[in-house]
Amino acid sequence: NAILRGDEDLRVAAVEPERPAPRVVPAQGPAAPADLSGRQAVGAASGRAFGGAAPGVVLLCGPGGSGKSALAAHAAEGLAAAFPDGRLYAELRGTSDSPATADRVLGGFLRSLGVDDGRLPASTQDRAELFRSLLADRRVLVVLDDAADEAQVRPLLPGGSGSGALVTSRYRLAGLAGAALIELDVLSDEQAWELLTHIVGAPRLAADPAAASRILALCENLPLAIRIAGARLAMRQRLPVRLLADRLADEWQRLDELSAGDLAVRASIELSYRALAPDAQAALRRMGFLGLPDCAPWIVGLLLGVPMTRAETLLESLVDAQLVTFAGVDRLGILRYRMHDLVRLFASERARAEDPAEELTDAVAAVTYGWFALAEDITASSPPAETVWRAERPDPVAVDDEVVKAVLADPSAWLQDEESRIAVGVEKAAGLGLHHPVSELVRGVIAAERYGAGRFEFRTRIIEAALAASQRARHGRGEALMLAELAQLRYAQDRFDEARRHFADVLERFRDLGDLRGQAVALTGLGVCCREPGLLTEAIAHLDQAAALAVTFGDDGGIGYVHRLRGSVLLEQGEYAAARADLDRSLAAYRTIGSRRGVALTLRTLGMYHRARGEYGPALAACAESASIFQECDDELMHSYAVRAHAKVQVRMGRAGEALPRLEQALAVTRAYGDRWGQACNLHVLGQLHLSEDRPGLAASCLGAAMSLWDELAAPLWRARTLHVVSLLHTRQGEHASAQTVLAQALAVFRQRGSREYKEIKDYLKVH
């Protein structure tokens, strides 16, 4: 859990930049196929449908396997000049068990258009309105592939007069008023022959045209079926065309009872499926049942309980059968394989028909624990005591060493690339009632995400799925665990009031369960969520209880974390001796368990202590050591926090020239991470720096930006600190009345919150 790991400074959310960002021109969507055999006329028609000043909506509809997606990709590339502001693409998964929701698709679109994660509206309606507003003066093509119904599509339409939408669906979607409908049917005989010729080659078909015609008839001229049959011929040059035609006839004895829609596709897939060896069939079934967008060999190995090398062999046999495609090698060097949605649906159906439900559930659990094992490997440098709940797998899952090595080489890249697969896997496992593996995975991934940049929507998605699974199972501890993760997520989003409410609920739940560690987590969470808005007395009360519990069960990691937090609150109150005692105890606990990151966090706070005491030499040394450790840990965000603390000491020492570039770099990092709290802190110190260098205009700009952020964050104590600097700016400019007014406002907050500034400023005013 992030609360006892020591991540209270990782407050990641979005903020608008000081200057307008350059307009983003997205270019999304799959690459168009090399040919449009049999569909050239339809492709041209789709392009003409977008003619005129108001492009509107074009709907491509037809049965599964009729080539809608390929045609849409081809048309989208051909329309690039007509839509110079870019192309957005979403796979709506309308034929799957879990179609894409409009709010998640809109979230992806808005991010692609430059909207930061923390700025995404909460409701679908608000996201849709923002989406349409951003496209109001642009010409963007929105491609929506595999739509389920009108309700799924409507919020995703751009509106306005310049942008257009290209929608594919198996259904007519008559409720989309004004949409230009282009219906795709099976190919004509001439078009079907052209497609098969393109795949196999004219000489081979000319050698046995009757057999080729039989193949086309058995495929019912459906493009997907033709492509599958043609691929079998193309990849097996010695296979006689007549032999494949005979095989198709034998396997398709039930075609008289099937329509030329999905069942035709299913039959053509089944032809390839039945030709597979039993273990390859099992691989296809398990992949389809799991339902990931693509699969790596190590995942297939876990699904089947076989080594990764065997899984690779099975995947290659599926590639040979044209049931799976090789999607490439990702940036970590891990192979990826993808199956068409129709093949996935077929495979999932066969899994339910052929495999015992218990075996399928166990297979999904194995993958869930595999992801969890990798997440634990990422966080292995954190000592066990820093994470409250550790793995409870009854049977450890071993992931191939090559995969572990690749993941550990770049944990952030793996987490970023894998999150869509993990989200699907969590939802699948949760739907199967695997509440315990899902909870373990969610906690493990979130723990590992300290290497990432927040990804709040992903975290919300997996937490909600795991929470629902625990609720369905009436598993009280699982519910409490996931509510604690939700509380921590709200804290990371700087939604402190909401986080406090969740932690209060979690505390009561853990008390009912008699779970002391859980109570410590909740109390620590309450403490840190009270600290941020400046509720210092309340924060100390919660942290005192948490510290007592940590001692009770001998949790050195918890002791280190709680006493660091407690020391930071005492520092805010001006209780310097007590603060130093807590920080020393925190350092000792972290060093006992070998937590380099815990030591770095505490050293940064110790540097702030020395700075407040005017002990600038020790302050510089502590902050520099903290920054060095964070750099070793590859923790860019916390490194920027330590750099800011070091630079602030330099400003106090009159070394603004040294501090300025470091502060500007720290500000850039917090902006890149969408960390509003970090930005506000950096802007505050930059304001102090510019004021010390007699640059009032720059000082006012930085301080004003910091004030706006503090208002957004509902952080009155930190806002008052910036107000104090603003009062000094007014004094420097000779605006004494304004300075006194602003200072009085700041002093009122300092007094109310019990912070050290009240006494320090009052004492200063008495002397001066």
PEDA-V213955 format. One record per backbone hydrogen bond with DSSP energy under -0.5 kcal/mol. NH is the residue of the N-H (numbers start at 1). CO is the residue of the C=O. E is the energy in kcal/mol with one decimal. If there is no record, write none. Layout:
# PEDA-V213955
[[NH & CO & E] [NH & CO & E]]
This chain:
# PEDA-V213955
[[4 & 1 & -0.8] [5 & 1 & -0.7] [6 & 2 & -1.0] [7 & 2 & -1.4] [10 & 7 & -2.0] [11 & 9 & -1.7] [12 & 10 & -0.9] [13 & 11 & -0.6] [13 & 674 & -2.5] [26 & 24 & -0.6] [28 & 87 & -2.7] [39 & 36 & -3.2] [40 & 36 & -0.5] [43 & 39 & -2.6] [44 & 40 & -2.3] [45 & 41 & -2.1] [46 & 42 & -2.3] [47 & 43 & -1.6] [48 & 44 & -2.2] [49 & 45 & -1.8] [50 & 47 & -1.2] [51 & 48 & -2.1] [55 & 53 & -0.7] [55 & 161 & -0.6] [56 & 163 & -0.8] [58 & 165 & -2.9] [59 & 180 & -3.0] [60 & 58 & -0.6] [60 & 167 & -3.7] [61 & 59 & -0.7] [61 & 182 & -2.1] [62 & 169 & -1.3] [63 & 184 & -0.6] [66 & 63 & -1.7] [71 & 67 & -2.3] [72 & 68 & -2.6] [73 & 69 & -2.4] [74 & 70 & -2.3] [75 & 71 & -3.0] [76 & 72 & -2.6] [77 & 73 & -1.9] [78 & 74 & -1.9] [79 & 75 & -1.2] [80 & 77 & -1.3] [83 & 79 & -1.3] [85 & 139 & -2.0] [86 & 83 & -1.6] [87 & 26 & -2.4] [88 & 141 & -2.6] [90 & 143 & -2.1] [92 & 90 & -0.8] [92 & 145 & -3.0] [94 & 146 & -2.8] [96 & 93 & -1.7] [100 & 92 & -2.4] [105 & 101 & -2.2] [106 & 102 & -2.9] [107 & 103 & -1.9] [108 & 104 & -2.1] [109 & 105 & -2.5] [110 & 106 & -3.0] [111 & 107 & -2.2] [112 & 108 & -2.1] [113 & 109 & -1.4] [114 & 111 & -1.7] [115 & 110 & -2.8] [116 & 114 & -0.5] [119 & 116 & -1.6] [120 & 117 & -1.5] [127 & 123 & -2.1] [128 & 124 & -2.7] [129 & 125 & -2.4] [130 & 126 & -2.3] [131 & 127 & -2.8] [132 & 128 & -2.6] [133 & 129 & -2.2] [134 & 130 & -2.4] [135 & 131 & -1.4] [136 & 132 & -0.5] [136 & 133 & -0.9] [138 & 135 & -1.7] [140 & 138 & -0.6] [141 & 86 & -2.2] [142 & 140 & -0.5] [142 & 164 & -2.8] [143 & 88 & -3.3] [143 & 141 & -0.6] [144 & 142 & -0.6] [144 & 166 & -2.7] [145 & 90 & -2.6] [145 & 143 & -0.6] [147 & 168 & -3.1] [153 & 149 & -1.2] [154 & 150 & -2.8] [155 & 151 & -0.6] [156 & 153 & -2.2] [157 & 154 & -1.5] [163 & 159 & -0.5] [164 & 140 & -2.0] [165 & 56 & -2.1] [166 & 142 & -2.9] [167 & 58 & -3.0] [167 & 165 & -0.6] [168 & 144 & -2.6] [169 & 60 & -2.1] [170 & 147 & -0.6] [176 & 173 & -2.1] [177 & 175 & -1.6] [179 & 176 & -1.9] [180 & 57 & -3.0] [181 & 179 & -0.7] [182 & 59 & -3.1] [184 & 61 & -3.4] [187 & 221 & -2.5] [192 & 188 & -2.8] [193 & 189 & -2.3] [194 & 190 & -2.2] [195 & 191 & -2.2] [196 & 192 & -2.4] [197 & 193 & -2.5] [198 & 194 & -2.0] [199 & 195 & -1.5] [200 & 196 & -2.8] [201 & 197 & -2.0] [205 & 201 & -1.4] [206 & 202 & -2.7] [207 & 203 & -1.2] [208 & 205 & -1.2] [209 & 206 & -0.6] [212 & 208 & -1.9] [213 & 209 & -2.4] [214 & 210 & -2.1] [215 & 211 & -2.2] [216 & 212 & -2.1] [217 & 213 & -2.3] [218 & 214 & -2.7] [219 & 215 & -1.8] [220 & 217 & -1.1] [221 & 216 & -1.8] [222 & 219 & -1.8] [224 & 65 & -2.3] [226 & 222 & -2.4] [227 & 223 & -2.7] [228 & 224 & -2.3] [229 & 225 & -2.4] [230 & 226 & -3.2] [231 & 227 & -2.3] [232 & 228 & -1.8] [233 & 229 & -1.7] [234 & 230 & -2.8] [235 & 231 & -2.5] [236 & 232 & -0.8] [239 & 236 & -1.9] [240 & 238 & -0.6] [244 & 240 & -1.7] [245 & 241 & -2.1] [246 & 242 & -2.5] [247 & 243 & -2.2] [248 & 244 & -2.6] [249 & 245 & -2.0] [250 & 246 & -2.1] [251 & 247 & -2.4] [252 & 248 & -1.8] [253 & 250 & -0.7] [255 & 252 & -1.6] [257 & 254 & -1.7] [258 & 255 & -1.6] [264 & 261 & -0.7] [265 & 261 & -1.4] [266 & 262 & -2.9] [267 & 263 & -2.4] [268 & 264 & -2.0] [269 & 265 & -2.5] [270 & 266 & -2.6] [271 & 267 & -1.8] [272 & 268 & -1.2] [273 & 269 & -2.6] [274 & 270 & -3.0] [275 & 271 & -0.8] [276 & 273 & -1.5] [281 & 277 & -2.4] [282 & 278 & -2.2] [283 & 279 & -1.9] [284 & 280 & -2.3] [285 & 281 & -2.6] [286 & 282 & -2.7] [287 & 283 & -2.4] [288 & 284 & -2.5] [289 & 285 & -2.5] [290 & 286 & -2.4] [291 & 287 & -2.3] [292 & 287 & -0.5] [295 & 337 & -3.1] [299 & 296 & -0.8] [300 & 296 & -1.8] [301 & 297 & -2.6] [302 & 298 & -1.7] [303 & 299 & -2.4] [304 & 300 & -1.8] [305 & 301 & -1.7] [306 & 301 & -2.2] [311 & 307 & -2.0] [312 & 308 & -2.4] [313 & 309 & -1.7] [314 & 310 & -2.2] [315 & 311 & -2.4] [316 & 312 & -2.2] [317 & 313 & -1.7] [318 & 314 & -1.7] [319 & 315 & -2.1] [320 & 316 & -2.5] [321 & 317 & -1.4] [322 & 319 & -1.8] [323 & 318 & -2.3] [324 & 318 & -1.3] [325 & 338 & -3.6] [327 & 325 & -0.8] [327 & 336 & -2.0] [328 & 336 & -1.0] [330 & 334 & -2.4] [333 & 330 & -2.2] [336 & 328 & -2.2] [337 & 295 & -2.4] [338 & 325 & -2.7] [344 & 340 & -2.7] [345 & 341 & -2.6] [346 & 342 & -2.2] [347 & 343 & -3.0] [348 & 344 & -2.5] [349 & 345 & -2.2] [350 & 346 & -2.5] [351 & 347 & -2.2] [352 & 348 & -2.0] [353 & 349 & -1.7] [354 & 350 & -2.7] [355 & 351 & -2.5] [359 & 356 & -0.5] [360 & 356 & -1.9] [361 & 357 & -2.4] [362 & 358 & -2.3] [363 & 359 & -2.1] [364 & 360 & -2.1] [365 & 361 & -2.3] [366 & 362 & -2.2] [367 & 363 & -1.7] [368 & 364 & -2.4] [369 & 365 & -2.7] [370 & 366 & -1.8] [371 & 367 & -2.5] [372 & 368 & -2.0] [373 & 369 & -2.6] [374 & 370 & -1.9] [375 & 371 & -2.4] [376 & 372 & -2.5] [377 & 373 & -2.0] [378 & 374 & -2.0] [379 & 375 & -1.7] [380 & 377 & -1.0] [381 & 378 & -0.5] [382 & 379 & -2.1] [386 & 383 & -2.1] [387 & 384 & -1.6] [388 & 386 & -0.5] [390 & 388 & -0.6] [398 & 396 & -0.5] [399 & 397 & -0.6] [403 & 400 & -0.5] [404 & 400 & -2.2] [405 & 401 & -2.6] [406 & 402 & -2.0] [407 & 403 & -2.7] [408 & 404 & -2.6] [409 & 405 & -1.1] [410 & 406 & -0.8] [410 & 407 & -0.9] [414 & 410 & -2.1] [415 & 411 & -2.7] [416 & 412 & -2.4] [417 & 413 & -2.7] [418 & 414 & -2.7] [419 & 415 & -1.1] [422 & 418 & -2.9] [423 & 419 & -2.6] [424 & 420 & -1.8] [425 & 421 & -2.8] [426 & 422 & -3.1] [427 & 423 & -2.2] [428 & 424 & -2.3] [429 & 425 & -2.9] [430 & 426 & -2.9] [431 & 427 & -2.0] [432 & 428 & -1.2] [433 & 430 & -1.6] [434 & 429 & -2.4] [435 & 433 & -1.9] [438 & 434 & -2.2] [439 & 435 & -2.3] [440 & 436 & -2.5] [441 & 437 & -2.5] [442 & 438 & -2.8] [443 & 439 & -2.3] [444 & 440 & -2.4] [445 & 441 & -3.0] [446 & 442 & -2.3] [447 & 443 & -2.2] [448 & 444 & -2.0] [449 & 445 & -1.4] [450 & 447 & -1.0] [451 & 448 & -1.8] [452 & 449 & -2.2] [454 & 449 & -0.5] [455 & 453 & -1.2] [459 & 455 & -2.2] [460 & 456 & -2.8] [461 & 457 & -2.4] [462 & 458 & -2.2] [463 & 459 & -2.4] [464 & 460 & -2.6] [465 & 461 & -1.8] [466 & 462 & -2.3] [467 & 463 & -2.9] [468 & 464 & -2.3] [469 & 465 & -1.9] [470 & 466 & -2.2] [471 & 467 & -2.3] [472 & 468 & -2.5] [473 & 469 & -1.9] [474 & 471 & -0.9] [475 & 470 & -2.7] [476 & 474 & -0.9] [479 & 475 & -2.2] [480 & 476 & -2.4] [481 & 477 & -2.7] [482 & 478 & -2.3] [483 & 479 & -2.5] [484 & 480 & -2.1] [485 & 481 & -1.9] [486 & 482 & -2.3] [487 & 483 & -2.4] [488 & 484 & -2.4] [489 & 485 & -2.2] [490 & 486 & -2.3] [491 & 487 & -2.0] [492 & 488 & -2.5] [493 & 489 & -1.5] [494 & 491 & -2.2] [495 & 490 & -2.9] [496 & 494 & -1.1] [499 & 495 & -2.4] [500 & 496 & -2.7] [501 & 497 & -2.0] [502 & 498 & -2.2] [503 & 499 & -2.7] [504 & 500 & -2.3] [505 & 501 & -1.9] [506 & 502 & -2.7] [507 & 503 & -2.6] [508 & 504 & -1.7] [509 & 505 & -2.1] [510 & 506 & -2.6] [511 & 507 & -2.1] [512 & 508 & -2.2] [513 & 509 & -1.7] [514 & 510 & -0.8] [514 & 511 & -0.7] [515 & 510 & -2.4] [516 & 514 & -0.9] [519 & 515 & -2.0] [520 & 516 & -2.3] [521 & 517 & -2.2] [522 & 518 & -2.4] [523 & 519 & -2.9] [524 & 520 & -2.4] [525 & 521 & -2.6] [526 & 522 & -2.6] [527 & 523 & -2.3] [528 & 524 & -2.6] [529 & 525 & -2.2] [530 & 526 & -1.5] [531 & 527 & -1.9] [532 & 528 & -1.6] [533 & 529 & -0.7] [534 & 531 & -1.3] [535 & 530 & -2.8] [536 & 534 & -1.7] [539 & 535 & -2.1] [540 & 536 & -2.3] [541 & 537 & -1.9] [542 & 538 & -2.0] [543 & 539 & -2.5] [544 & 540 & -2.5] [545 & 541 & -1.4] [546 & 542 & -2.2] [547 & 543 & -2.7] [548 & 544 & -1.9] [549 & 545 & -1.9] [550 & 546 & -2.4] [551 & 547 & -1.9] [552 & 548 & -1.7] [553 & 549 & -1.7] [554 & 551 & -1.2] [555 & 550 & -2.4] [556 & 554 & -1.1] [559 & 555 & -2.9] [560 & 556 & -2.9] [561 & 557 & -2.3] [562 & 558 & -3.0] [563 & 559 & -2.3] [564 & 560 & -1.4] [565 & 561 & -2.4] [566 & 562 & -3.0] [567 & 563 & -2.5] [568 & 564 & -2.1] [569 & 565 & -2.1] [570 & 566 & -2.6] [571 & 567 & -2.0] [572 & 568 & -1.7] [573 & 569 & -1.6] [574 & 571 & -1.1] [575 & 570 & -2.6] [576 & 574 & -1.5] [579 & 575 & -2.4] [580 & 576 & -2.6] [581 & 577 & -1.9] [582 & 578 & -2.1] [583 & 579 & -2.5] [584 & 580 & -2.5] [585 & 581 & -2.0] [586 & 582 & -2.4] [587 & 583 & -2.6] [588 & 584 & -2.2] [589 & 585 & -2.2] [590 & 586 & -2.6] [591 & 587 & -2.5] [592 & 588 & -1.8] [593 & 589 & -1.4] [594 & 590 & -0.5] [595 & 590 & -2.6] [596 & 594 & -1.1] [599 & 595 & -2.1] [600 & 596 & -2.3] [601 & 597 & -2.5] [602 & 598 & -2.2] [603 & 599 & -2.7] [604 & 600 & -1.9] [605 & 601 & -1.7] [606 & 602 & -2.7] [607 & 603 & -2.5] [608 & 604 & -1.8] [609 & 605 & -2.0] [610 & 606 & -2.5] [611 & 607 & -2.3] [612 & 608 & -2.5] [613 & 609 & -1.6] [614 & 611 & -1.6] [615 & 610 & -2.9] [616 & 614 & -1.3] [619 & 615 & -1.8] [620 & 616 & -2.6] [621 & 617 & -2.1] [622 & 618 & -2.5] [623 & 619 & -2.4] [624 & 620 & -2.5] [625 & 621 & -2.3] [626 & 622 & -2.2] [627 & 623 & -2.6] [628 & 624 & -2.1] [629 & 625 & -2.1] [630 & 626 & -2.4] [631 & 627 & -2.1] [632 & 628 & -2.0] [633 & 629 & -2.2] [634 & 631 & -1.2] [635 & 630 & -2.6] [636 & 634 & -0.9] [639 & 635 & -2.0] [640 & 636 & -1.8] [641 & 637 & -1.5] [642 & 638 & -2.2] [643 & 639 & -2.5] [644 & 640 & -2.2] [645 & 641 & -2.1] [646 & 642 & -2.2] [647 & 643 & -2.8] [648 & 644 & -2.5] [649 & 645 & -1.3] [650 & 646 & -1.7] [651 & 647 & -2.3] [652 & 648 & -2.0] [653 & 649 & -1.7] [654 & 651 & -1.5] [655 & 650 & -3.1] [658 & 655 & -0.7] [659 & 655 & -1.5] [660 & 656 & -2.5] [661 & 657 & -0.6] [662 & 658 & -0.6] [663 & 659 & -2.5] [664 & 660 & -2.5] [665 & 661 & -1.9] [666 & 662 & -2.3] [667 & 663 & -2.5] [668 & 664 & -2.0] [669 & 665 & -2.1] [670 & 666 & -2.2] [671 & 667 & -2.1] [672 & 668 & -2.3] [673 & 669 & -1.9] [674 & 671 & -1.1] [675 & 670 & -2.9] [676 & 674 & -1.1] [679 & 675 & -2.1] [680 & 676 & -2.6] [681 & 677 & -2.3] [682 & 678 & -2.4] [683 & 679 & -2.9] [684 & 680 & -2.3] [685 & 681 & -2.1] [686 & 682 & -2.6] [687 & 683 & -2.3] [688 & 684 & -2.0] [689 & 685 & -2.6] [690 & 686 & -2.8] [691 & 687 & -2.1] [692 & 688 & -2.3] [693 & 689 & -1.4] [694 & 691 & -1.5] [695 & 690 & -3.0] [699 & 695 & -2.4] [700 & 696 & -2.8] [701 & 697 & -2.0] [702 & 698 & -2.5] [703 & 699 & -2.7] [704 & 700 & -2.4] [705 & 701 & -2.0] [706 & 702 & -2.3] [707 & 703 & -2.6] [708 & 704 & -2.0] [709 & 705 & -1.8] [710 & 706 & -2.6] [711 & 707 & -2.2] [712 & 708 & -2.1] [713 & 709 & -2.4] [714 & 710 & -0.7] [714 & 711 & -0.9] [715 & 710 & -2.0] [716 & 714 & -0.5] [717 & 533 & -0.5] [719 & 715 & -2.2] [720 & 716 & -2.3] [721 & 717 & -1.6] [722 & 718 & -1.8] [723 & 719 & -2.5] [724 & 720 & -2.1] [725 & 721 & -1.4] [726 & 722 & -2.2] [727 & 723 & -2.4] [728 & 724 & -1.5] [729 & 725 & -1.9] [730 & 726 & -2.5] [731 & 727 & -2.1] [732 & 728 & -2.5] [733 & 729 & -1.6] [734 & 731 & -1.7] [735 & 730 & -2.9] [736 & 734 & -1.3] [739 & 735 & -2.2] [740 & 736 & -2.4] [741 & 737 & -2.1] [742 & 738 & -2.6] [743 & 739 & -2.5] [744 & 740 & -2.2] [745 & 741 & -1.7] [746 & 742 & -2.1] [747 & 743 & -2.9] [748 & 744 & -2.0] [749 & 745 & -1.5] [750 & 746 & -2.6] [751 & 747 & -2.7] [752 & 748 & -2.2] [753 & 749 & -2.8] [754 & 750 & -1.1] [755 & 750 & -1.8] [756 & 572 & -3.3] [758 & 755 & -1.1] [759 & 755 & -0.6] [760 & 756 & -2.1] [761 & 757 & -3.0] [762 & 758 & -2.2] [763 & 759 & -2.7] [764 & 760 & -1.9] [765 & 761 & -2.7] [766 & 762 & -1.8] [767 & 763 & -1.4] [768 & 764 & -2.4]]
